[in-house]
Amino acid sequence: MSLTDDRYPVARPSLTDLEERYVVEALRSGWVSSQGPFLTDFEDRFARRCAAGTAVATANGTVALHLVLAAAGIGPGDEVIVPALTYVATANAVAYCGARAVCVDVLPQSWCVDPAAVAAAIGPRTRAVVAVDLYGHPADYPALRALCRRHGLLLVADAAESFGATLDGEPTGSLADATTFSFFGNKVITAGEGGCVTTSDAALAERMRLLRNQGMDPQRRYYFPVLGYNYRMTNLAAALLCAQLDRADEIIARRDAVIGGYEAQLADEPALSAQPVLAGVRRAPWMACFLVGPAGDTGSRDALALALDRLGVETRPFFVPIPELPAHHDPAAHCPVTVDLSRRGINLPTYPELTEPGVKTVVERVRAALAAVG
Protein backbone atom coordinates (compact mmCIF):
# COMPACT_ATOMS: atom_id res chain seq x y z
CA MET A 1 0.00 0.00 0.00
CA SER A 2 1.37 3.42 -0.92
CA LEU A 3 0.87 7.00 0.09
CA THR A 4 -2.78 8.04 -0.21
CA ASP A 5 -4.93 11.15 -0.13
CA ASP A 6 -7.79 9.10 1.32
CA ARG A 7 -7.10 10.11 4.90
CA TYR A 8 -8.93 9.23 8.09
CA PRO A 9 -8.65 11.89 10.84
CA VAL A 10 -8.39 10.72 14.43
CA ALA A 11 -11.52 12.72 15.38
CA ARG A 12 -14.33 14.68 13.76
CA PRO A 13 -17.40 16.33 15.34
CA SER A 14 -20.87 15.03 14.48
CA LEU A 15 -22.92 18.07 13.46
CA THR A 16 -26.26 18.05 11.62
CA ASP A 17 -29.07 20.36 10.57
CA LEU A 18 -30.41 20.16 14.13
CA GLU A 19 -27.33 21.87 15.57
CA GLU A 20 -27.55 24.52 12.86
CA ARG A 21 -31.25 25.12 13.60
CA TYR A 22 -30.68 25.55 17.34
CA VAL A 23 -27.70 27.89 16.84
CA VAL A 24 -29.66 30.02 14.34
CA GLU A 25 -32.51 30.18 16.84
CA ALA A 26 -30.09 31.42 19.51
CA LEU A 27 -28.63 33.99 17.09
CA ARG A 28 -32.02 35.33 16.11
CA SER A 29 -33.12 35.58 19.73
CA GLY A 30 -30.29 38.00 20.45
CA TRP A 31 -29.14 35.88 23.41
CA VAL A 32 -25.60 35.17 22.23
CA SER A 33 -23.62 35.71 25.43
CA SER A 34 -23.79 34.19 28.92
CA GLN A 35 -27.56 34.28 29.44
CA GLY A 36 -30.42 32.74 27.52
CA PRO A 37 -32.96 29.92 27.40
CA PHE A 38 -30.59 27.35 25.90
CA LEU A 39 -28.23 27.74 28.86
CA THR A 40 -30.98 27.04 31.37
CA ASP A 41 -32.28 24.15 29.29
CA PHE A 42 -28.83 22.62 28.92
CA GLU A 43 -28.00 22.79 32.62
CA ASP A 44 -31.34 21.27 33.61
CA ARG A 45 -31.18 18.46 31.06
CA PHE A 46 -27.53 17.68 31.65
CA ALA A 47 -28.04 17.38 35.41
CA ARG A 48 -30.94 14.98 34.86
CA ARG A 49 -28.94 12.93 32.37
CA CYS A 50 -26.15 12.60 34.93
CA ALA A 51 -28.50 11.89 37.87
CA ALA A 52 -27.02 14.90 39.69
CA GLY A 53 -28.66 17.63 41.70
CA THR A 54 -27.45 20.45 39.49
CA ALA A 55 -25.15 21.34 36.61
CA VAL A 56 -22.98 24.45 36.31
CA ALA A 57 -22.01 25.19 32.69
CA THR A 58 -18.55 26.62 32.03
CA ALA A 59 -16.43 27.91 29.17
CA ASN A 60 -14.39 24.70 28.92
CA GLY A 61 -13.40 21.58 30.82
CA THR A 62 -10.19 22.99 32.27
CA VAL A 63 -11.92 25.91 33.96
CA ALA A 64 -14.57 23.50 35.22
CA LEU A 65 -11.82 21.69 37.13
CA HIS A 66 -10.36 24.93 38.45
CA LEU A 67 -13.81 26.19 39.45
CA VAL A 68 -14.51 23.13 41.61
CA LEU A 69 -11.17 23.32 43.39
CA ALA A 70 -11.40 27.09 43.88
CA ALA A 71 -14.96 26.83 45.21
CA ALA A 72 -13.77 24.19 47.67
CA GLY A 73 -11.18 26.64 49.01
CA ILE A 74 -8.10 24.75 47.85
CA GLY A 75 -5.07 27.03 47.78
CA PRO A 76 -1.35 27.48 48.45
CA GLY A 77 0.15 24.84 50.70
CA ASP A 78 -2.54 22.28 49.85
CA GLU A 79 -2.01 19.04 47.96
CA VAL A 80 -4.35 17.34 45.52
CA ILE A 81 -3.78 13.74 44.44
CA VAL A 82 -4.13 13.11 40.70
CA PRO A 83 -3.28 10.20 38.40
CA ALA A 84 0.04 10.44 36.62
CA LEU A 85 -1.62 9.36 33.35
CA THR A 86 -4.01 12.10 32.29
CA TYR A 87 -4.28 15.18 30.12
CA VAL A 88 -2.25 18.06 31.54
CA ALA A 89 -5.38 20.10 32.41
CA THR A 90 -5.99 17.88 35.44
CA ALA A 91 -2.72 18.95 37.04
CA ASN A 92 -2.84 22.49 35.67
CA ALA A 93 -6.11 23.20 37.47
CA VAL A 94 -4.47 22.24 40.76
CA ALA A 95 -1.54 24.56 40.02
CA TYR A 96 -3.92 27.43 39.19
CA CYS A 97 -5.05 27.27 42.83
CA GLY A 98 -1.45 27.51 44.05
CA ALA A 99 -1.68 23.94 45.29
CA ARG A 100 0.56 20.98 44.45
CA ALA A 101 -0.53 18.07 42.28
CA VAL A 102 0.72 14.80 43.79
CA CYS A 103 0.87 12.21 41.01
CA VAL A 104 0.22 8.53 41.67
CA ASP A 105 0.16 5.49 39.40
CA VAL A 106 -2.78 3.90 37.60
CA LEU A 107 -4.03 0.32 37.46
CA PRO A 108 -3.18 -1.89 34.47
CA GLN A 109 -6.70 -3.39 34.66
CA SER A 110 -8.51 -0.08 34.04
CA TRP A 111 -5.82 2.53 33.29
CA CYS A 112 -7.47 4.64 36.02
CA VAL A 113 -5.99 5.84 39.29
CA ASP A 114 -4.98 3.13 41.78
CA PRO A 115 -6.90 3.60 45.08
CA ALA A 116 -4.07 1.90 47.00
CA ALA A 117 -1.60 4.41 45.55
CA VAL A 118 -3.96 7.23 46.50
CA ALA A 119 -4.17 5.92 50.09
CA ALA A 120 -0.37 5.77 50.31
CA ALA A 121 -0.03 9.36 49.09
CA ILE A 122 -2.45 10.98 51.57
CA GLY A 123 -0.64 13.31 53.94
CA PRO A 124 -1.38 16.19 56.29
CA ARG A 125 -1.70 18.68 53.42
CA THR A 126 -3.98 16.56 51.21
CA ARG A 127 -7.30 18.29 50.54
CA ALA A 128 -8.74 16.50 47.53
CA VAL A 129 -8.45 13.63 45.08
CA VAL A 130 -9.12 14.09 41.36
CA ALA A 131 -9.90 10.77 39.66
CA VAL A 132 -9.81 10.68 35.86
CA ASP A 133 -12.07 8.46 33.75
CA LEU A 134 -9.25 7.76 31.35
CA TYR A 135 -10.33 7.09 27.77
CA GLY A 136 -13.94 6.83 28.90
CA HIS A 137 -13.50 4.16 31.62
CA PRO A 138 -14.80 5.22 35.06
CA ALA A 139 -12.38 5.05 37.96
CA ASP A 140 -13.04 2.91 41.07
CA TYR A 141 -15.38 5.38 42.74
CA PRO A 142 -16.70 3.09 45.50
CA ALA A 143 -13.14 2.61 46.79
CA LEU A 144 -12.25 6.26 46.30
CA ARG A 145 -15.43 7.51 48.00
CA ALA A 146 -14.76 5.34 51.05
CA LEU A 147 -11.17 6.55 51.20
CA CYS A 148 -12.10 10.23 50.86
CA ARG A 149 -14.86 9.97 53.47
CA ARG A 150 -12.42 8.38 55.90
CA HIS A 151 -9.93 11.23 55.49
CA GLY A 152 -12.37 14.11 54.97
CA LEU A 153 -11.26 14.79 51.39
CA LEU A 154 -13.12 16.22 48.40
CA LEU A 155 -13.50 13.67 45.59
CA VAL A 156 -13.62 15.17 42.10
CA ALA A 157 -14.24 13.12 38.96
CA ASP A 158 -12.56 14.41 35.82
CA ALA A 159 -15.05 12.98 33.33
CA ALA A 160 -13.84 15.00 30.33
CA GLU A 161 -13.68 11.73 28.36
CA SER A 162 -16.53 9.73 29.89
CA PHE A 163 -19.88 11.31 29.07
CA GLY A 164 -22.25 8.37 28.63
CA ALA A 165 -20.32 5.94 30.83
CA THR A 166 -21.85 4.10 33.78
CA LEU A 167 -20.47 2.21 36.77
CA ASP A 168 -22.77 -0.45 38.22
CA GLY A 169 -25.62 1.26 36.39
CA GLU A 170 -24.90 4.72 37.82
CA PRO A 171 -24.02 7.42 35.25
CA THR A 172 -20.88 9.47 35.10
CA GLY A 173 -21.72 12.74 36.79
CA SER A 174 -23.17 11.17 39.92
CA LEU A 175 -20.21 9.14 41.18
CA ALA A 176 -18.18 11.78 43.07
CA ASP A 177 -18.70 14.93 45.13
CA ALA A 178 -18.34 16.91 41.91
CA THR A 179 -17.76 15.85 38.31
CA THR A 180 -16.28 17.91 35.50
CA PHE A 181 -16.92 17.49 31.78
CA SER A 182 -15.36 18.81 28.59
CA PHE A 183 -17.17 19.52 25.32
CA PHE A 184 -14.07 20.11 23.19
CA GLY A 185 -14.41 19.29 19.49
CA ASN A 186 -13.21 15.69 19.83
CA LYS A 187 -15.39 14.74 22.79
CA VAL A 188 -18.46 12.45 22.75
CA ILE A 189 -20.73 15.51 22.61
CA THR A 190 -19.29 18.88 21.68
CA ALA A 191 -19.80 22.61 21.40
CA GLY A 192 -16.31 23.20 20.01
CA GLU A 193 -15.37 24.32 23.50
CA GLY A 194 -17.39 24.22 26.70
CA GLY A 195 -17.49 22.43 30.02
CA CYS A 196 -19.72 21.65 32.96
CA VAL A 197 -19.68 20.61 36.59
CA THR A 198 -22.33 18.33 38.08
CA THR A 199 -22.85 18.01 41.82
CA SER A 200 -25.53 17.34 44.39
CA ASP A 201 -23.81 19.61 46.93
CA ALA A 202 -25.99 22.73 46.86
CA ALA A 203 -23.51 24.90 48.76
CA LEU A 204 -20.65 23.96 46.43
CA ALA A 205 -22.84 24.68 43.39
CA GLU A 206 -23.81 28.10 44.76
CA ARG A 207 -20.16 28.97 45.35
CA MET A 208 -19.24 27.86 41.82
CA ARG A 209 -21.98 30.00 40.29
CA LEU A 210 -20.70 33.00 42.26
CA LEU A 211 -17.09 32.49 41.17
CA ARG A 212 -18.05 31.68 37.57
CA ASN A 213 -19.62 35.13 37.12
CA GLN A 214 -16.67 37.29 38.21
CA GLY A 215 -17.75 36.91 41.84
CA MET A 216 -20.75 39.22 41.39
CA ASP A 217 -23.30 39.16 44.21
CA PRO A 218 -26.49 37.63 42.71
CA GLN A 219 -28.58 39.97 44.89
CA ARG A 220 -26.66 43.17 44.08
CA ARG A 221 -25.61 43.83 40.52
CA TYR A 222 -22.03 44.98 39.91
CA TYR A 223 -21.04 44.38 43.52
CA PHE A 224 -18.25 41.82 43.80
CA PRO A 225 -17.70 40.49 47.31
CA VAL A 226 -15.06 37.97 46.19
CA LEU A 227 -12.43 37.61 43.49
CA GLY A 228 -14.09 35.63 40.70
CA TYR A 229 -13.53 34.48 37.16
CA ASN A 230 -15.18 34.81 33.77
CA TYR A 231 -15.83 31.09 33.32
CA ARG A 232 -19.30 31.34 31.78
CA MET A 233 -20.64 29.37 28.83
CA THR A 234 -22.40 31.23 26.02
CA ASN A 235 -25.99 30.64 24.98
CA LEU A 236 -24.64 29.80 21.49
CA ALA A 237 -22.52 26.97 22.88
CA ALA A 238 -25.47 25.78 24.96
CA ALA A 239 -27.64 25.71 21.84
CA LEU A 240 -25.15 23.37 20.19
CA LEU A 241 -25.09 21.19 23.29
CA CYS A 242 -28.88 20.98 23.50
CA ALA A 243 -28.88 19.59 19.97
CA GLN A 244 -26.08 17.19 20.89
CA LEU A 245 -28.09 16.01 23.90
CA ASP A 246 -31.06 15.37 21.61
CA ARG A 247 -28.78 13.12 19.54
CA ALA A 248 -26.59 11.77 22.36
CA ASP A 249 -27.86 8.18 22.31
CA GLU A 250 -27.42 8.01 18.55
CA ILE A 251 -23.91 9.50 18.75
CA ILE A 252 -22.87 7.07 21.50
CA ALA A 253 -24.25 4.07 19.61
CA ARG A 254 -22.34 5.01 16.46
CA ARG A 255 -19.10 5.54 18.35
CA ASP A 256 -19.62 2.21 20.15
CA ALA A 257 -19.96 0.53 16.76
CA VAL A 258 -16.69 2.04 15.54
CA ILE A 259 -14.71 0.92 18.59
CA GLY A 260 -16.41 -2.47 18.64
CA GLY A 261 -15.55 -2.92 14.97
CA TYR A 262 -11.87 -2.26 15.57
CA GLU A 263 -11.73 -4.55 18.59
CA ALA A 264 -13.47 -7.44 16.83
CA GLN A 265 -11.47 -7.18 13.62
CA LEU A 266 -8.08 -6.67 15.29
CA ALA A 267 -8.55 -9.28 18.03
CA ASP A 268 -6.21 -11.70 16.25
CA GLU A 269 -3.32 -9.24 15.97
CA PRO A 270 -0.72 -10.35 18.56
CA ALA A 271 1.00 -6.96 18.55
CA LEU A 272 -2.17 -5.14 19.68
CA SER A 273 -4.19 -5.32 22.89
CA ALA A 274 -7.47 -3.44 23.27
CA GLN A 275 -8.54 -1.25 26.18
CA PRO A 276 -9.56 -3.39 29.17
CA VAL A 277 -13.07 -2.88 30.55
CA LEU A 278 -13.88 -4.05 34.07
CA ALA A 279 -17.05 -5.85 35.13
CA GLY A 280 -19.90 -3.46 35.91
CA VAL A 281 -18.48 -0.76 33.62
CA ARG A 282 -20.03 0.66 30.49
CA ARG A 283 -17.24 2.80 29.11
CA ALA A 284 -17.90 5.93 27.12
CA PRO A 285 -16.84 5.46 23.48
CA TRP A 286 -14.47 8.40 23.30
CA MET A 287 -11.52 6.97 21.39
CA ALA A 288 -10.48 3.52 20.24
CA CYS A 289 -7.46 2.58 22.37
CA PHE A 290 -4.83 -0.10 21.83
CA LEU A 291 -1.48 -0.96 23.35
CA VAL A 292 1.27 -1.81 20.88
CA GLY A 293 3.80 -4.52 21.63
CA PRO A 294 4.56 -6.30 24.91
CA ALA A 295 5.00 -4.57 28.26
CA GLY A 296 8.20 -2.57 28.26
CA ASP A 297 8.24 -1.96 24.50
CA THR A 298 9.48 1.56 23.84
CA GLY A 299 9.47 1.95 20.06
CA SER A 300 6.77 -0.08 18.32
CA ARG A 301 3.93 2.40 18.94
CA ASP A 302 5.76 5.30 17.31
CA ALA A 303 6.84 3.17 14.37
CA LEU A 304 3.25 2.04 13.84
CA ALA A 305 1.96 5.61 14.06
CA LEU A 306 4.47 6.76 11.44
CA ALA A 307 3.56 3.90 9.10
CA LEU A 308 -0.16 4.60 9.53
CA ASP A 309 0.35 8.29 8.80
CA ARG A 310 1.97 7.35 5.50
CA LEU A 311 -1.06 5.18 4.75
CA GLY A 312 -3.52 7.99 5.45
CA VAL A 313 -4.59 7.11 9.01
CA GLU A 314 -4.15 9.76 11.69
CA THR A 315 -3.49 8.47 15.20
CA ARG A 316 -2.78 9.89 18.65
CA PRO A 317 -0.28 8.69 21.24
CA PHE A 318 -1.39 8.29 24.84
CA PHE A 319 -0.72 11.21 27.19
CA VAL A 320 2.81 11.91 28.40
CA PRO A 321 3.05 11.19 32.16
CA ILE A 322 2.40 14.34 34.17
CA PRO A 323 5.63 14.03 36.23
CA GLU A 324 7.64 14.12 32.96
CA LEU A 325 6.19 17.50 31.92
CA PRO A 326 8.31 20.58 32.71
CA ALA A 327 5.57 22.45 34.60
CA HIS A 328 4.92 19.47 36.88
CA HIS A 329 8.31 17.74 36.80
CA ASP A 330 8.75 15.29 39.65
CA PRO A 331 11.73 12.94 39.33
CA ALA A 332 10.72 11.23 42.58
CA ALA A 333 7.37 10.04 41.20
CA HIS A 334 7.37 6.27 40.74
CA CYS A 335 4.64 5.36 38.28
CA PRO A 336 5.78 2.36 36.19
CA VAL A 337 2.33 1.42 34.87
CA THR A 338 1.76 4.98 33.69
CA VAL A 339 5.14 5.10 31.95
CA ASP A 340 4.51 1.80 30.14
CA LEU A 341 0.99 2.72 29.00
CA SER A 342 2.14 6.15 27.87
CA ARG A 343 4.84 4.65 25.65
CA ARG A 344 2.69 1.92 24.11
CA GLY A 345 -0.80 3.46 23.82
CA ILE A 346 -2.30 4.59 20.53
CA ASN A 347 -5.71 5.98 19.52
CA LEU A 348 -7.28 5.11 16.16
CA PRO A 349 -9.81 7.30 14.29
CA THR A 350 -13.08 7.42 16.23
CA TYR A 351 -16.10 9.49 15.18
CA PRO A 352 -19.79 8.77 14.50
CA GLU A 353 -19.63 9.27 10.75
CA LEU A 354 -16.90 6.64 10.34
CA THR A 355 -18.82 3.96 8.45
CA GLU A 356 -18.44 0.20 8.69
CA PRO A 357 -16.51 0.14 5.37
CA GLY A 358 -14.35 2.96 6.73
CA VAL A 359 -13.53 0.96 9.86
CA LYS A 360 -12.66 -2.01 7.67
CA THR A 361 -10.33 0.17 5.60
CA VAL A 362 -8.57 1.49 8.70
CA VAL A 363 -8.19 -2.08 9.97
CA GLU A 364 -6.64 -3.14 6.64
CA ARG A 365 -4.18 -0.27 6.88
CA VAL A 366 -3.34 -1.15 10.48
CA ARG A 367 -2.53 -4.69 9.38
CA ALA A 368 -0.41 -3.38 6.52
CA ALA A 369 1.42 -0.99 8.83
CA LEU A 370 2.09 -3.74 11.40
CA ALA A 371 3.49 -5.95 8.63
CA ALA A 372 5.69 -3.09 7.42
CA VAL A 373 7.22 -2.33 10.83
CA GLY A 374 7.67 -6.03 11.59
C-alpha positions as CSV (number, residue, x, y, z in Angstrom):
1,M,0.0,0.0,0.0
2,S,1.4,3.4,-0.9
3,L,0.9,7.0,0.1
4,T,-2.8,8.0,-0.2
5,D,-4.9,11.1,-0.1
6,D,-7.8,9.1,1.3
7,R,-7.1,10.1,4.9
8,Y,-8.9,9.2,8.1
9,P,-8.7,11.9,10.8
10,V,-8.4,10.7,14.4
11,A,-11.5,12.7,15.4
12,R,-14.3,14.7,13.8
13,P,-17.4,16.3,15.3
14,S,-20.9,15.0,14.5
15,L,-22.9,18.1,13.5
16,T,-26.3,18.1,11.6
17,D,-29.1,20.4,10.6
18,L,-30.4,20.2,14.1
19,E,-27.3,21.9,15.6
20,E,-27.6,24.5,12.9
21,R,-31.2,25.1,13.6
22,Y,-30.7,25.5,17.3
23,V,-27.7,27.9,16.8
24,V,-29.7,30.0,14.3
25,E,-32.5,30.2,16.8
26,A,-30.1,31.4,19.5
27,L,-28.6,34.0,17.1
28,R,-32.0,35.3,16.1
29,S,-33.1,35.6,19.7
30,G,-30.3,38.0,20.4
31,W,-29.1,35.9,23.4
32,V,-25.6,35.2,22.2
33,S,-23.6,35.7,25.4
34,S,-23.8,34.2,28.9
35,Q,-27.6,34.3,29.4
36,G,-30.4,32.7,27.5
37,P,-33.0,29.9,27.4
38,F,-30.6,27.4,25.9
39,L,-28.2,27.7,28.9
40,T,-31.0,27.0,31.4
41,D,-32.3,24.1,29.3
42,F,-28.8,22.6,28.9
43,E,-28.0,22.8,32.6
44,D,-31.3,21.3,33.6
45,R,-31.2,18.5,31.1
46,F,-27.5,17.7,31.7
47,A,-28.0,17.4,35.4
48,R,-30.9,15.0,34.9
49,R,-28.9,12.9,32.4
50,C,-26.1,12.6,34.9
51,A,-28.5,11.9,37.9
52,A,-27.0,14.9,39.7
53,G,-28.7,17.6,41.7
54,T,-27.5,20.5,39.5
55,A,-25.1,21.3,36.6
56,V,-23.0,24.5,36.3
57,A,-22.0,25.2,32.7
58,T,-18.5,26.6,32.0
59,A,-16.4,27.9,29.2
60,N,-14.4,24.7,28.9
61,G,-13.4,21.6,30.8
62,T,-10.2,23.0,32.3
63,V,-11.9,25.9,34.0
64,A,-14.6,23.5,35.2
65,L,-11.8,21.7,37.1
66,H,-10.4,24.9,38.5
67,L,-13.8,26.2,39.4
68,V,-14.5,23.1,41.6
69,L,-11.2,23.3,43.4
70,A,-11.4,27.1,43.9
71,A,-15.0,26.8,45.2
72,A,-13.8,24.2,47.7
73,G,-11.2,26.6,49.0
74,I,-8.1,24.8,47.8
75,G,-5.1,27.0,47.8
76,P,-1.4,27.5,48.4
77,G,0.1,24.8,50.7
78,D,-2.5,22.3,49.8
79,E,-2.0,19.0,48.0
80,V,-4.4,17.3,45.5
81,I,-3.8,13.7,44.4
82,V,-4.1,13.1,40.7
83,P,-3.3,10.2,38.4
84,A,0.0,10.4,36.6
85,L,-1.6,9.4,33.4
86,T,-4.0,12.1,32.3
87,Y,-4.3,15.2,30.1
88,V,-2.2,18.1,31.5
89,A,-5.4,20.1,32.4
90,T,-6.0,17.9,35.4
91,A,-2.7,18.9,37.0
92,N,-2.8,22.5,35.7
93,A,-6.1,23.2,37.5
94,V,-4.5,22.2,40.8
95,A,-1.5,24.6,40.0
96,Y,-3.9,27.4,39.2
97,C,-5.0,27.3,42.8
98,G,-1.5,27.5,44.1
99,A,-1.7,23.9,45.3
100,R,0.6,21.0,44.4
101,A,-0.5,18.1,42.3
102,V,0.7,14.8,43.8
103,C,0.9,12.2,41.0
104,V,0.2,8.5,41.7
105,D,0.2,5.5,39.4
106,V,-2.8,3.9,37.6
107,L,-4.0,0.3,37.5
108,P,-3.2,-1.9,34.5
109,Q,-6.7,-3.4,34.7
110,S,-8.5,-0.1,34.0
111,W,-5.8,2.5,33.3
112,C,-7.5,4.6,36.0
113,V,-6.0,5.8,39.3
114,D,-5.0,3.1,41.8
115,P,-6.9,3.6,45.1
116,A,-4.1,1.9,47.0
117,A,-1.6,4.4,45.6
118,V,-4.0,7.2,46.5
119,A,-4.2,5.9,50.1
120,A,-0.4,5.8,50.3
121,A,0.0,9.4,49.1
122,I,-2.4,11.0,51.6
123,G,-0.6,13.3,53.9
124,P,-1.4,16.2,56.3
125,R,-1.7,18.7,53.4
126,T,-4.0,16.6,51.2
127,R,-7.3,18.3,50.5
128,A,-8.7,16.5,47.5
129,V,-8.5,13.6,45.1
130,V,-9.1,14.1,41.4
131,A,-9.9,10.8,39.7
132,V,-9.8,10.7,35.9
133,D,-12.1,8.5,33.7
134,L,-9.3,7.8,31.3
135,Y,-10.3,7.1,27.8
136,G,-13.9,6.8,28.9
137,H,-13.5,4.2,31.6
138,P,-14.8,5.2,35.1
139,A,-12.4,5.0,38.0
140,D,-13.0,2.9,41.1
141,Y,-15.4,5.4,42.7
142,P,-16.7,3.1,45.5
143,A,-13.1,2.6,46.8
144,L,-12.3,6.3,46.3
145,R,-15.4,7.5,48.0
146,A,-14.8,5.3,51.0
147,L,-11.2,6.6,51.2
148,C,-12.1,10.2,50.9
149,R,-14.9,10.0,53.5
150,R,-12.4,8.4,55.9
151,H,-9.9,11.2,55.5
152,G,-12.4,14.1,55.0
153,L,-11.3,14.8,51.4
154,L,-13.1,16.2,48.4
155,L,-13.5,13.7,45.6
156,V,-13.6,15.2,42.1
157,A,-14.2,13.1,39.0
158,D,-12.6,14.4,35.8
159,A,-15.0,13.0,33.3
160,A,-13.8,15.0,30.3
161,E,-13.7,11.7,28.4
162,S,-16.5,9.7,29.9
163,F,-19.9,11.3,29.1
164,G,-22.3,8.4,28.6
165,A,-20.3,5.9,30.8
166,T,-21.8,4.1,33.8
167,L,-20.5,2.2,36.8
168,D,-22.8,-0.5,38.2
169,G,-25.6,1.3,36.4
170,E,-24.9,4.7,37.8
171,P,-24.0,7.4,35.2
172,T,-20.9,9.5,35.1
173,G,-21.7,12.7,36.8
174,S,-23.2,11.2,39.9
175,L,-20.2,9.1,41.2
176,A,-18.2,11.8,43.1
177,D,-18.7,14.9,45.1
178,A,-18.3,16.9,41.9
179,T,-17.8,15.9,38.3
180,T,-16.3,17.9,35.5
181,F,-16.9,17.5,31.8
182,S,-15.4,18.8,28.6
183,F,-17.2,19.5,25.3
184,F,-14.1,20.1,23.2
185,G,-14.4,19.3,19.5
186,N,-13.2,15.7,19.8
187,K,-15.4,14.7,22.8
188,V,-18.5,12.4,22.8
189,I,-20.7,15.5,22.6
190,T,-19.3,18.9,21.7
191,A,-19.8,22.6,21.4
192,G,-16.3,23.2,20.0
193,E,-15.4,24.3,23.5
194,G,-17.4,24.2,26.7
195,G,-17.5,22.4,30.0
196,C,-19.7,21.6,33.0
197,V,-19.7,20.6,36.6
198,T,-22.3,18.3,38.1
199,T,-22.9,18.0,41.8
200,S,-25.5,17.3,44.4
201,D,-23.8,19.6,46.9
202,A,-26.0,22.7,46.9
203,A,-23.5,24.9,48.8
204,L,-20.7,24.0,46.4
205,A,-22.8,24.7,43.4
206,E,-23.8,28.1,44.8
207,R,-20.2,29.0,45.3
208,M,-19.2,27.9,41.8
209,R,-22.0,30.0,40.3
210,L,-20.7,33.0,42.3
211,L,-17.1,32.5,41.2
212,R,-18.0,31.7,37.6
213,N,-19.6,35.1,37.1
214,Q,-16.7,37.3,38.2
215,G,-17.7,36.9,41.8
216,M,-20.7,39.2,41.4
217,D,-23.3,39.2,44.2
218,P,-26.5,37.6,42.7
219,Q,-28.6,40.0,44.9
220,R,-26.7,43.2,44.1
221,R,-25.6,43.8,40.5
222,Y,-22.0,45.0,39.9
223,Y,-21.0,44.4,43.5
224,F,-18.2,41.8,43.8
225,P,-17.7,40.5,47.3
226,V,-15.1,38.0,46.2
227,L,-12.4,37.6,43.5
228,G,-14.1,35.6,40.7
229,Y,-13.5,34.5,37.2
230,N,-15.2,34.8,33.8
231,Y,-15.8,31.1,33.3
232,R,-19.3,31.3,31.8
233,M,-20.6,29.4,28.8
234,T,-22.4,31.2,26.0
235,N,-26.0,30.6,25.0
236,L,-24.6,29.8,21.5
237,A,-22.5,27.0,22.9
238,A,-25.5,25.8,25.0
239,A,-27.6,25.7,21.8
240,L,-25.1,23.4,20.2
241,L,-25.1,21.2,23.3
242,C,-28.9,21.0,23.5
243,A,-28.9,19.6,20.0
244,Q,-26.1,17.2,20.9
245,L,-28.1,16.0,23.9
246,D,-31.1,15.4,21.6
247,R,-28.8,13.1,19.5
248,A,-26.6,11.8,22.4
249,D,-27.9,8.2,22.3
250,E,-27.4,8.0,18.5
251,I,-23.9,9.5,18.7
252,I,-22.9,7.1,21.5
253,A,-24.2,4.1,19.6
254,R,-22.3,5.0,16.5
255,R,-19.1,5.5,18.4
256,D,-19.6,2.2,20.1
257,A,-20.0,0.5,16.8
258,V,-16.7,2.0,15.5
259,I,-14.7,0.9,18.6
260,G,-16.4,-2.5,18.6
261,G,-15.5,-2.9,15.0
262,Y,-11.9,-2.3,15.6
263,E,-11.7,-4.6,18.6
264,A,-13.5,-7.4,16.8
265,Q,-11.5,-7.2,13.6
266,L,-8.1,-6.7,15.3
267,A,-8.5,-9.3,18.0
268,D,-6.2,-11.7,16.2
269,E,-3.3,-9.2,16.0
270,P,-0.7,-10.4,18.6
271,A,1.0,-7.0,18.5
272,L,-2.2,-5.1,19.7
273,S,-4.2,-5.3,22.9
274,A,-7.5,-3.4,23.3
275,Q,-8.5,-1.3,26.2
276,P,-9.6,-3.4,29.2
277,V,-13.1,-2.9,30.5
278,L,-13.9,-4.0,34.1
279,A,-17.1,-5.9,35.1
280,G,-19.9,-3.5,35.9
281,V,-18.5,-0.8,33.6
282,R,-20.0,0.7,30.5
283,R,-17.2,2.8,29.1
284,A,-17.9,5.9,27.1
285,P,-16.8,5.5,23.5
286,W,-14.5,8.4,23.3
287,M,-11.5,7.0,21.4
288,A,-10.5,3.5,20.2
289,C,-7.5,2.6,22.4
290,F,-4.8,-0.1,21.8
291,L,-1.5,-1.0,23.4
292,V,1.3,-1.8,20.9
293,G,3.8,-4.5,21.6
294,P,4.6,-6.3,24.9
295,A,5.0,-4.6,28.3
296,G,8.2,-2.6,28.3
297,D,8.2,-2.0,24.5
298,T,9.5,1.6,23.8
299,G,9.5,1.9,20.1
300,S,6.8,-0.1,18.3
301,R,3.9,2.4,18.9
302,D,5.8,5.3,17.3
303,A,6.8,3.2,14.4
304,L,3.2,2.0,13.8
305,A,2.0,5.6,14.1
306,L,4.5,6.8,11.4
307,A,3.6,3.9,9.1
308,L,-0.2,4.6,9.5
309,D,0.3,8.3,8.8
310,R,2.0,7.3,5.5
311,L,-1.1,5.2,4.8
312,G,-3.5,8.0,5.4
313,V,-4.6,7.1,9.0
314,E,-4.1,9.8,11.7
315,T,-3.5,8.5,15.2
316,R,-2.8,9.9,18.6
317,P,-0.3,8.7,21.2
318,F,-1.4,8.3,24.8
319,F,-0.7,11.2,27.2
320,V,2.8,11.9,28.4
321,P,3.1,11.2,32.2
322,I,2.4,14.3,34.2
323,P,5.6,14.0,36.2
324,E,7.6,14.1,33.0
325,L,6.2,17.5,31.9
326,P,8.3,20.6,32.7
327,A,5.6,22.4,34.6
328,H,4.9,19.5,36.9
329,H,8.3,17.7,36.8
330,D,8.8,15.3,39.6
331,P,11.7,12.9,39.3
332,A,10.7,11.2,42.6
333,A,7.4,10.0,41.2
334,H,7.4,6.3,40.7
335,C,4.6,5.4,38.3
336,P,5.8,2.4,36.2
337,V,2.3,1.4,34.9
338,T,1.8,5.0,33.7
339,V,5.1,5.1,31.9
340,D,4.5,1.8,30.1
341,L,1.0,2.7,29.0
342,S,2.1,6.1,27.9
343,R,4.8,4.7,25.7
344,R,2.7,1.9,24.1
345,G,-0.8,3.5,23.8
346,I,-2.3,4.6,20.5
347,N,-5.7,6.0,19.5
348,L,-7.3,5.1,16.2
349,P,-9.8,7.3,14.3
350,T,-13.1,7.4,16.2
351,Y,-16.1,9.5,15.2
352,P,-19.8,8.8,14.5
353,E,-19.6,9.3,10.8
354,L,-16.9,6.6,10.3
355,T,-18.8,4.0,8.5
356,E,-18.4,0.2,8.7
357,P,-16.5,0.1,5.4
358,G,-14.3,3.0,6.7
359,V,-13.5,1.0,9.9
360,K,-12.7,-2.0,7.7
361,T,-10.3,0.2,5.6
362,V,-8.6,1.5,8.7
363,V,-8.2,-2.1,10.0
364,E,-6.6,-3.1,6.6
365,R,-4.2,-0.3,6.9
366,V,-3.3,-1.1,10.5
367,R,-2.5,-4.7,9.4
368,A,-0.4,-3.4,6.5
369,A,1.4,-1.0,8.8
370,L,2.1,-3.7,11.4
371,A,3.5,-5.9,8.6
372,A,5.7,-3.1,7.4
373,V,7.2,-2.3,10.8
374,G,7.7,-6.0,11.6
